[in-house]
Amino acid sequence: MSESHEIILVAGVLCLLALFAAQASIRIGMPMLLAFVGVGMLAGEDGPGGIQFNDFQIAYFVGSLALAAILFEGGLNTHGNMLRKSLLPSIMLGTVGVAISAGLVGTASVLLFHISWPEALLLGAVTVPTDAAAVGVLLRLSRAPVPSRVAAALEIESGLNDPMSVFLTVSLVEYLMIPESASLQHAALLLLEEMGGGAVIGLASGYVLLWVFRSLRIEHAAFPVLAFGGALAVFGGAQVVGASGFLAVYLAGIVVGNYDHPAGKPVGRFFETLGWLAQIALFLMLGLLVTPHQLPPVFVRALLISVVLIVLARPAGVLVSLAPFRWTMRENAFIAWAGLRGAVPIYLTIIPSLAGYRHGDALFNVVFVVVIVSVIVQGWTLTPMARLLRLKPDSGHD
């Protein structure tokens, strides 16, 4: 009993410290995500807190819950005008852009570190997805003067690119663990299950939730509980049948958020609060999970990967993906720079570790450093970059 009470006490203290650190970070212009991770690292085994946490199974479970809440909230805030402006560009960024970026990071890893192609491409697959929590929060807090379609593309892309990254990660892990199981037919089927299944389940579940909200006559305070249960059911159900829970819960949120129903305001307020809690829990946990004294041996490698990702892979993916839409070079440049990494890449590295991949710990450490570099370099310079490119709100042309 006393151990349970101690865990509750520590969780409460860490949550409060994370909020205080976030407020301090806003005053000095530092991305909040760094504050959350920093508190987790200070509380971890190498910090004064001394908490030893290395359970990847629990981390995967908590990360899944947090991302389900974050993505559903992201869907609720993806309004129809955003979709009309930027849906097709976002889809291209989340599929073609992810594949190109992952391929370039993998190629660079082979050339720089002389590792096998499957391992190099796995590193690319887990590092390229942008993060819904990181992108949305930093865009809102930075108040960067960007055209609405650019902001919409970044936010929608961060909700849509996870399935492609998961597909690449799972396929490559399967190949590394069981090489004889790999085939183009199997990969195509897995992609269809991930993307197609996630889309069908998400849209259908969204309309079912919408019908339930309109049909039930219950207290308004109960609607958020119903929405939370529905979001978890959509995410978990899609994952169980082999589809993308990330895509499904995001699309369900879009449907629920774009129609009028009695649950609209209470559900929106609830998930705004829950989104904050999910971000704090997720980044605190990732800070606890990392072991700082293991980072120096991989720091140079991670720094080189960060340079390749920020300077080459992400811009190339953006340029090719947005070429059919004739967006300006300034818009392309900002979208490339604002492709922030966050919890999702670190979360994806848990999958190889759970599968028994022998270099799982090293992969986790490399990706952790890549994420921190991305948040520091790109997150801290988001507003100056928008000003340097002379972008203006609701203006997409030179």
Contacts in CASP RR format, 6 or more apart in sequence:
PFRMAT RR
TARGET T0000
AUTHOR 0000-0000-0000
METHOD contacts of the structure
MODEL  1
MSESHEIILVAGVLCLLALFAAQASIRIGMPMLLAFVGVGMLAGEDGPGG
IQFNDFQIAYFVGSLALAAILFEGGLNTHGNMLRKSLLPSIMLGTVGVAI
SAGLVGTASVLLFHISWPEALLLGAVTVPTDAAAVGVLLRLSRAPVPSRV
AAALEIESGLNDPMSVFLTVSLVEYLMIPESASLQHAALLLLEEMGGGAV
IGLASGYVLLWVFRSLRIEHAAFPVLAFGGALAVFGGAQVVGASGFLAVY
LAGIVVGNYDHPAGKPVGRFFETLGWLAQIALFLMLGLLVTPHQLPPVFV
RALLISVVLIVLARPAGVLVSLAPFRWTMRENAFIAWAGLRGAVPIYLTI
IPSLAGYRHGDALFNVVFVVVIVSVIVQGWTLTPMARLLRLKPDSGHD
10 43 0 8 1.000
10 51 0 8 1.000
14 39 0 8 1.000
14 40 0 8 1.000
14 43 0 8 1.000
14 284 0 8 1.000
15 277 0 8 1.000
15 280 0 8 1.000
15 281 0 8 1.000
15 284 0 8 1.000
17 39 0 8 1.000
18 35 0 8 1.000
18 36 0 8 1.000
18 39 0 8 1.000
18 40 0 8 1.000
18 280 0 8 1.000
18 283 0 8 1.000
18 284 0 8 1.000
19 280 0 8 1.000
21 35 0 8 1.000
21 36 0 8 1.000
21 38 0 8 1.000
21 39 0 8 1.000
22 32 0 8 1.000
22 35 0 8 1.000
22 36 0 8 1.000
24 35 0 8 1.000
25 31 0 8 1.000
25 32 0 8 1.000
25 34 0 8 1.000
25 35 0 8 1.000
26 32 0 8 1.000
26 141 0 8 1.000
29 380 0 8 1.000
30 380 0 8 1.000
31 134 0 8 1.000
31 138 0 8 1.000
31 375 0 8 1.000
31 376 0 8 1.000
31 379 0 8 1.000
31 380 0 8 1.000
32 137 0 8 1.000
32 141 0 8 1.000
33 133 0 8 1.000
33 134 0 8 1.000
33 137 0 8 1.000
33 138 0 8 1.000
33 279 0 8 1.000
33 283 0 8 1.000
33 342 0 8 1.000
33 375 0 8 1.000
34 372 0 8 1.000
34 375 0 8 1.000
34 376 0 8 1.000
36 279 0 8 1.000
36 280 0 8 1.000
36 283 0 8 1.000
36 284 0 8 1.000
37 283 0 8 1.000
37 284 0 8 1.000
37 286 0 8 1.000
37 287 0 8 1.000
37 372 0 8 1.000
38 287 0 8 1.000
39 284 0 8 1.000
39 287 0 8 1.000
40 283 0 8 1.000
40 284 0 8 1.000
40 285 0 8 1.000
40 286 0 8 1.000
40 287 0 8 1.000
40 288 0 8 1.000
41 47 0 8 1.000
41 287 0 8 1.000
41 288 0 8 1.000
41 290 0 8 1.000
41 292 0 8 1.000
42 48 0 8 1.000
42 49 0 8 1.000
43 49 0 8 1.000
43 50 0 8 1.000
43 51 0 8 1.000
43 284 0 8 1.000
43 287 0 8 1.000
43 288 0 8 1.000
44 50 0 8 1.000
44 51 0 8 1.000
44 52 0 8 1.000
44 53 0 8 1.000
44 287 0 8 1.000
44 288 0 8 1.000
45 51 0 8 1.000
45 52 0 8 1.000
45 53 0 8 1.000
45 291 0 8 1.000
46 291 0 8 1.000
46 292 0 8 1.000
46 293 0 8 1.000
47 292 0 8 1.000
51 288 0 8 1.000
53 59 0 8 1.000
53 285 0 8 1.000
53 288 0 8 1.000
53 289 0 8 1.000
54 289 0 8 1.000
54 291 0 8 1.000
56 289 0 8 1.000
56 350 0 8 1.000
56 353 0 8 1.000
56 354 0 8 1.000
57 354 0 8 1.000
59 285 0 8 1.000
59 286 0 8 1.000
59 289 0 8 1.000
59 350 0 8 1.000
60 347 0 8 1.000
60 350 0 8 1.000
60 351 0 8 1.000
60 354 0 8 1.000
62 281 0 8 1.000
62 282 0 8 1.000
62 285 0 8 1.000
63 282 0 8 1.000
63 285 0 8 1.000
63 343 0 8 1.000
63 347 0 8 1.000
64 235 0 8 1.000
64 236 0 8 1.000
64 239 0 8 1.000
65 232 0 8 1.000
65 278 0 8 1.000
66 278 0 8 1.000
66 279 0 8 1.000
66 281 0 8 1.000
66 282 0 8 1.000
66 343 0 8 1.000
67 132 0 8 1.000
67 162 0 8 1.000
67 246 0 8 1.000
67 278 0 8 1.000
67 282 0 8 1.000
67 343 0 8 1.000
67 344 0 8 1.000
67 347 0 8 1.000
68 231 0 8 1.000
68 232 0 8 1.000
68 235 0 8 1.000
68 236 0 8 1.000
68 245 0 8 1.000
68 249 0 8 1.000
69 228 0 8 1.000
69 231 0 8 1.000
69 271 0 8 1.000
69 274 0 8 1.000
69 275 0 8 1.000
69 277 0 8 1.000
69 278 0 8 1.000
70 132 0 8 1.000
70 133 0 8 1.000
70 275 0 8 1.000
70 278 0 8 1.000
70 279 0 8 1.000
70 282 0 8 1.000
71 132 0 8 1.000
71 159 0 8 1.000
71 162 0 8 1.000
71 235 0 8 1.000
71 246 0 8 1.000
71 249 0 8 1.000
71 250 0 8 1.000
72 227 0 8 1.000
72 231 0 8 1.000
72 234 0 8 1.000
72 235 0 8 1.000
72 249 0 8 1.000
72 250 0 8 1.000
72 252 0 8 1.000
72 253 0 8 1.000
72 271 0 8 1.000
73 268 0 8 1.000
73 271 0 8 1.000
73 272 0 8 1.000
73 274 0 8 1.000
73 275 0 8 1.000
74 132 0 8 1.000
74 155 0 8 1.000
74 159 0 8 1.000
74 250 0 8 1.000
74 253 0 8 1.000
75 159 0 8 1.000
75 250 0 8 1.000
75 251 0 8 1.000
75 252 0 8 1.000
75 253 0 8 1.000
75 254 0 8 1.000
75 256 0 8 1.000
75 257 0 8 1.000
76 253 0 8 1.000
76 254 0 8 1.000
76 256 0 8 1.000
76 257 0 8 1.000
76 267 0 8 1.000
76 268 0 8 1.000
76 271 0 8 1.000
77 155 0 8 1.000
77 257 0 8 1.000
78 152 0 8 1.000
78 155 0 8 1.000
78 156 0 8 1.000
78 250 0 8 1.000
78 253 0 8 1.000
78 254 0 8 1.000
78 257 0 8 1.000
78 258 0 8 1.000
79 257 0 8 1.000
79 258 0 8 1.000
80 258 0 8 1.000
81 148 0 8 1.000
81 152 0 8 1.000
82 148 0 8 1.000
82 152 0 8 1.000
82 155 0 8 1.000
82 156 0 8 1.000
83 152 0 8 1.000
83 156 0 8 1.000
83 254 0 8 1.000
85 148 0 8 1.000
85 149 0 8 1.000
85 152 0 8 1.000
85 153 0 8 1.000
86 149 0 8 1.000
86 150 0 8 1.000
86 152 0 8 1.000
86 153 0 8 1.000
86 156 0 8 1.000
87 156 0 8 1.000
88 325 0 8 1.000
89 153 0 8 1.000
89 321 0 8 1.000
89 322 0 8 1.000
89 325 0 8 1.000
89 327 0 8 1.000
90 152 0 8 1.000
90 153 0 8 1.000
90 156 0 8 1.000
90 157 0 8 1.000
90 160 0 8 1.000
91 160 0 8 1.000
92 321 0 8 1.000
92 322 0 8 1.000
92 324 0 8 1.000
92 325 0 8 1.000
93 153 0 8 1.000
93 157 0 8 1.000
93 160 0 8 1.000
93 161 0 8 1.000
93 317 0 8 1.000
93 318 0 8 1.000
93 321 0 8 1.000
93 322 0 8 1.000
93 335 0 8 1.000
94 157 0 8 1.000
94 160 0 8 1.000
94 161 0 8 1.000
94 164 0 8 1.000
94 321 0 8 1.000
95 160 0 8 1.000
95 161 0 8 1.000
95 164 0 8 1.000
95 195 0 8 1.000
96 317 0 8 1.000
96 320 0 8 1.000
96 321 0 8 1.000
97 128 0 8 1.000
97 161 0 8 1.000
97 317 0 8 1.000
97 318 0 8 1.000
97 320 0 8 1.000
97 321 0 8 1.000
98 128 0 8 1.000
98 129 0 8 1.000
98 161 0 8 1.000
98 164 0 8 1.000
98 165 0 8 1.000
98 168 0 8 1.000
99 164 0 8 1.000
99 168 0 8 1.000
100 313 0 8 1.000
100 316 0 8 1.000
100 317 0 8 1.000
100 320 0 8 1.000
100 321 0 8 1.000
101 124 0 8 1.000
101 128 0 8 1.000
101 309 0 8 1.000
101 313 0 8 1.000
101 314 0 8 1.000
101 316 0 8 1.000
101 317 0 8 1.000
102 121 0 8 1.000
102 124 0 8 1.000
102 125 0 8 1.000
102 127 0 8 1.000
102 128 0 8 1.000
102 165 0 8 1.000
102 168 0 8 1.000
102 313 0 8 1.000
103 121 0 8 1.000
103 124 0 8 1.000
103 313 0 8 1.000
104 308 0 8 1.000
104 312 0 8 1.000
104 313 0 8 1.000
104 316 0 8 1.000
104 317 0 8 1.000
105 120 0 8 1.000
105 123 0 8 1.000
105 124 0 8 1.000
105 127 0 8 1.000
105 128 0 8 1.000
105 305 0 8 1.000
105 308 0 8 1.000
105 309 0 8 1.000
105 313 0 8 1.000
106 117 0 8 1.000
106 120 0 8 1.000
106 121 0 8 1.000
106 123 0 8 1.000
106 124 0 8 1.000
107 120 0 8 1.000
108 304 0 8 1.000
108 305 0 8 1.000
108 308 0 8 1.000
108 312 0 8 1.000
108 313 0 8 1.000
109 115 0 8 1.000
109 119 0 8 1.000
109 120 0 8 1.000
109 123 0 8 1.000
109 124 0 8 1.000
109 305 0 8 1.000
110 116 0 8 1.000
110 117 0 8 1.000
110 120 0 8 1.000
112 301 0 8 1.000
112 304 0 8 1.000
113 120 0 8 1.000
113 301 0 8 1.000
115 123 0 8 1.000
118 172 0 8 1.000
118 175 0 8 1.000
118 176 0 8 1.000
119 176 0 8 1.000
119 359 0 8 1.000
121 168 0 8 1.000
121 172 0 8 1.000
122 168 0 8 1.000
122 169 0 8 1.000
122 172 0 8 1.000
122 173 0 8 1.000
122 176 0 8 1.000
122 352 0 8 1.000
122 363 0 8 1.000
123 305 0 8 1.000
123 363 0 8 1.000
123 366 0 8 1.000
123 367 0 8 1.000
124 168 0 8 1.000
124 313 0 8 1.000
125 165 0 8 1.000
125 168 0 8 1.000
125 169 0 8 1.000
125 172 0 8 1.000
125 348 0 8 1.000
126 165 0 8 1.000
126 169 0 8 1.000
126 345 0 8 1.000
126 348 0 8 1.000
126 349 0 8 1.000
126 352 0 8 1.000
126 363 0 8 1.000
126 367 0 8 1.000
127 305 0 8 1.000
127 309 0 8 1.000
127 341 0 8 1.000
127 345 0 8 1.000
127 367 0 8 1.000
127 370 0 8 1.000
128 161 0 8 1.000
128 165 0 8 1.000
128 309 0 8 1.000
128 313 0 8 1.000
128 314 0 8 1.000
128 345 0 8 1.000
129 158 0 8 1.000
129 161 0 8 1.000
129 162 0 8 1.000
129 164 0 8 1.000
129 165 0 8 1.000
129 341 0 8 1.000
129 344 0 8 1.000
129 345 0 8 1.000
129 348 0 8 1.000
130 154 0 8 1.000
130 157 0 8 1.000
130 158 0 8 1.000
130 161 0 8 1.000
130 339 0 8 1.000
130 340 0 8 1.000
130 341 0 8 1.000
130 342 0 8 1.000
130 344 0 8 1.000
131 158 0 8 1.000
131 340 0 8 1.000
131 341 0 8 1.000
131 342 0 8 1.000
131 343 0 8 1.000
131 344 0 8 1.000
131 345 0 8 1.000
132 155 0 8 1.000
132 158 0 8 1.000
132 159 0 8 1.000
132 250 0 8 1.000
132 344 0 8 1.000
133 275 0 8 1.000
133 278 0 8 1.000
133 279 0 8 1.000
133 282 0 8 1.000
133 342 0 8 1.000
133 343 0 8 1.000
134 158 0 8 1.000
134 340 0 8 1.000
134 341 0 8 1.000
134 342 0 8 1.000
134 343 0 8 1.000
134 375 0 8 1.000
134 379 0 8 1.000
135 154 0 8 1.000
135 155 0 8 1.000
135 157 0 8 1.000
135 158 0 8 1.000
135 338 0 8 1.000
135 339 0 8 1.000
135 340 0 8 1.000
136 154 0 8 1.000
136 155 0 8 1.000
136 158 0 8 1.000
137 279 0 8 1.000
138 338 0 8 1.000
138 340 0 8 1.000
138 379 0 8 1.000
138 382 0 8 1.000
139 146 0 8 1.000
139 151 0 8 1.000
139 154 0 8 1.000
139 155 0 8 1.000
139 338 0 8 1.000
139 382 0 8 1.000
142 379 0 8 1.000
142 382 0 8 1.000
142 383 0 8 1.000
143 383 0 8 1.000
144 338 0 8 1.000
144 382 0 8 1.000
144 383 0 8 1.000
144 385 0 8 1.000
144 386 0 8 1.000
144 391 0 8 1.000
145 383 0 8 1.000
145 386 0 8 1.000
145 387 0 8 1.000
145 391 0 8 1.000
145 392 0 8 1.000
145 393 0 8 1.000
146 334 0 8 1.000
146 386 0 8 1.000
146 391 0 8 1.000
146 393 0 8 1.000
147 331 0 8 1.000
147 391 0 8 1.000
147 392 0 8 1.000
147 393 0 8 1.000
147 394 0 8 1.000
147 395 0 8 1.000
147 396 0 8 1.000
148 393 0 8 1.000
148 394 0 8 1.000
149 331 0 8 1.000
149 396 0 8 1.000
150 331 0 8 1.000
150 334 0 8 1.000
150 335 0 8 1.000
150 391 0 8 1.000
150 396 0 8 1.000
153 335 0 8 1.000
154 335 0 8 1.000
154 338 0 8 1.000
154 339 0 8 1.000
158 339 0 8 1.000
159 246 0 8 1.000
159 247 0 8 1.000
159 250 0 8 1.000
160 247 0 8 1.000
160 250 0 8 1.000
162 244 0 8 1.000
162 246 0 8 1.000
162 247 0 8 1.000
162 344 0 8 1.000
163 194 0 8 1.000
163 195 0 8 1.000
163 198 0 8 1.000
163 244 0 8 1.000
163 245 0 8 1.000
163 246 0 8 1.000
163 247 0 8 1.000
164 194 0 8 1.000
164 195 0 8 1.000
165 344 0 8 1.000
165 348 0 8 1.000
166 194 0 8 1.000
166 244 0 8 1.000
166 246 0 8 1.000
166 348 0 8 1.000
166 351 0 8 1.000
167 190 0 8 1.000
167 191 0 8 1.000
167 194 0 8 1.000
167 195 0 8 1.000
167 244 0 8 1.000
169 348 0 8 1.000
169 351 0 8 1.000
169 352 0 8 1.000
170 190 0 8 1.000
170 351 0 8 1.000
171 182 0 8 1.000
171 187 0 8 1.000
171 190 0 8 1.000
173 351 0 8 1.000
173 352 0 8 1.000
173 355 0 8 1.000
173 357 0 8 1.000
174 181 0 8 1.000
174 182 0 8 1.000
175 181 0 8 1.000
175 182 0 8 1.000
176 352 0 8 1.000
176 357 0 8 1.000
177 355 0 8 1.000
177 356 0 8 1.000
177 357 0 8 1.000
193 242 0 8 1.000
193 243 0 8 1.000
194 242 0 8 1.000
194 243 0 8 1.000
194 244 0 8 1.000
194 247 0 8 1.000
195 244 0 8 1.000
195 247 0 8 1.000
196 243 0 8 1.000
197 238 0 8 1.000
197 241 0 8 1.000
197 242 0 8 1.000
197 243 0 8 1.000
197 244 0 8 1.000
197 248 0 8 1.000
198 238 0 8 1.000
198 243 0 8 1.000
198 244 0 8 1.000
198 245 0 8 1.000
198 247 0 8 1.000
198 248 0 8 1.000
198 251 0 8 1.000
199 247 0 8 1.000
199 248 0 8 1.000
199 251 0 8 1.000
200 243 0 8 1.000
201 234 0 8 1.000
201 237 0 8 1.000
201 238 0 8 1.000
201 241 0 8 1.000
201 243 0 8 1.000
201 245 0 8 1.000
201 248 0 8 1.000
202 234 0 8 1.000
202 238 0 8 1.000
202 247 0 8 1.000
202 248 0 8 1.000
202 249 0 8 1.000
202 251 0 8 1.000
202 252 0 8 1.000
202 255 0 8 1.000
203 251 0 8 1.000
203 252 0 8 1.000
203 255 0 8 1.000
205 230 0 8 1.000
205 233 0 8 1.000
205 234 0 8 1.000
205 248 0 8 1.000
205 252 0 8 1.000
206 234 0 8 1.000
206 251 0 8 1.000
206 252 0 8 1.000
206 253 0 8 1.000
206 255 0 8 1.000
206 256 0 8 1.000
207 255 0 8 1.000
209 227 0 8 1.000
209 230 0 8 1.000
209 234 0 8 1.000
209 252 0 8 1.000
209 255 0 8 1.000
209 256 0 8 1.000
210 255 0 8 1.000
210 256 0 8 1.000
210 259 0 8 1.000
210 261 0 8 1.000
212 226 0 8 1.000
213 223 0 8 1.000
213 226 0 8 1.000
213 227 0 8 1.000
213 256 0 8 1.000
213 261 0 8 1.000
213 262 0 8 1.000
213 263 0 8 1.000
213 264 0 8 1.000
213 267 0 8 1.000
214 261 0 8 1.000
214 262 0 8 1.000
216 226 0 8 1.000
218 226 0 8 1.000
220 262 0 8 1.000
220 263 0 8 1.000
220 266 0 8 1.000
221 266 0 8 1.000
223 262 0 8 1.000
223 263 0 8 1.000
223 264 0 8 1.000
223 266 0 8 1.000
223 267 0 8 1.000
224 263 0 8 1.000
224 266 0 8 1.000
224 267 0 8 1.000
224 268 0 8 1.000
224 269 0 8 1.000
224 270 0 8 1.000
224 271 0 8 1.000
226 263 0 8 1.000
227 256 0 8 1.000
227 263 0 8 1.000
227 267 0 8 1.000
227 270 0 8 1.000
227 271 0 8 1.000
228 270 0 8 1.000
228 271 0 8 1.000
228 274 0 8 1.000
230 252 0 8 1.000
231 249 0 8 1.000
231 252 0 8 1.000
231 253 0 8 1.000
234 245 0 8 1.000
234 248 0 8 1.000
234 249 0 8 1.000
234 252 0 8 1.000
235 245 0 8 1.000
235 246 0 8 1.000
235 248 0 8 1.000
235 249 0 8 1.000
236 245 0 8 1.000
237 243 0 8 1.000
237 245 0 8 1.000
237 248 0 8 1.000
238 244 0 8 1.000
238 245 0 8 1.000
238 247 0 8 1.000
238 248 0 8 1.000
238 249 0 8 1.000
239 245 0 8 1.000
256 263 0 8 1.000
256 264 0 8 1.000
256 267 0 8 1.000
257 264 0 8 1.000
279 343 0 8 1.000
282 343 0 8 1.000
282 347 0 8 1.000
283 343 0 8 1.000
286 343 0 8 1.000
286 346 0 8 1.000
286 347 0 8 1.000
286 368 0 8 1.000
289 364 0 8 1.000
290 364 0 8 1.000
290 365 0 8 1.000
290 368 0 8 1.000
291 365 0 8 1.000
294 361 0 8 1.000
294 365 0 8 1.000
295 365 0 8 1.000
295 368 0 8 1.000
295 369 0 8 1.000
298 362 0 8 1.000
298 365 0 8 1.000
298 366 0 8 1.000
298 369 0 8 1.000
299 369 0 8 1.000
301 366 0 8 1.000
302 365 0 8 1.000
302 366 0 8 1.000
302 367 0 8 1.000
302 368 0 8 1.000
302 369 0 8 1.000
302 370 0 8 1.000
302 373 0 8 1.000
303 369 0 8 1.000
303 373 0 8 1.000
305 366 0 8 1.000
305 370 0 8 1.000
306 369 0 8 1.000
306 370 0 8 1.000
306 373 0 8 1.000
306 374 0 8 1.000
306 377 0 8 1.000
309 341 0 8 1.000
309 370 0 8 1.000
309 374 0 8 1.000
310 337 0 8 1.000
310 374 0 8 1.000
310 377 0 8 1.000
310 378 0 8 1.000
314 336 0 8 1.000
314 339 0 8 1.000
315 332 0 8 1.000
315 333 0 8 1.000
315 336 0 8 1.000
317 336 0 8 1.000
318 332 0 8 1.000
318 335 0 8 1.000
318 336 0 8 1.000
319 332 0 8 1.000
319 336 0 8 1.000
322 331 0 8 1.000
322 332 0 8 1.000
322 335 0 8 1.000
327 335 0 8 1.000
327 396 0 8 1.000
328 396 0 8 1.000
328 397 0 8 1.000
328 398 0 8 1.000
330 389 0 8 1.000
330 390 0 8 1.000
330 391 0 8 1.000
330 398 0 8 1.000
331 391 0 8 1.000
331 396 0 8 1.000
333 389 0 8 1.000
334 385 0 8 1.000
334 386 0 8 1.000
334 389 0 8 1.000
334 391 0 8 1.000
337 378 0 8 1.000
337 381 0 8 1.000
337 382 0 8 1.000
337 385 0 8 1.000
338 378 0 8 1.000
338 382 0 8 1.000
338 385 0 8 1.000
339 374 0 8 1.000
339 378 0 8 1.000
340 374 0 8 1.000
340 375 0 8 1.000
340 378 0 8 1.000
340 379 0 8 1.000
341 370 0 8 1.000
341 371 0 8 1.000
341 374 0 8 1.000
341 375 0 8 1.000
342 371 0 8 1.000
342 374 0 8 1.000
342 375 0 8 1.000
343 371 0 8 1.000
345 367 0 8 1.000
345 370 0 8 1.000
345 371 0 8 1.000
346 364 0 8 1.000
346 367 0 8 1.000
346 368 0 8 1.000
346 371 0 8 1.000
348 367 0 8 1.000
349 360 0 8 1.000
349 363 0 8 1.000
349 364 0 8 1.000
349 367 0 8 1.000
349 368 0 8 1.000
350 364 0 8 1.000
352 359 0 8 1.000
352 360 0 8 1.000
352 363 0 8 1.000
353 360 0 8 1.000
353 361 0 8 1.000
353 363 0 8 1.000
353 364 0 8 1.000
357 363 0 8 1.000
END
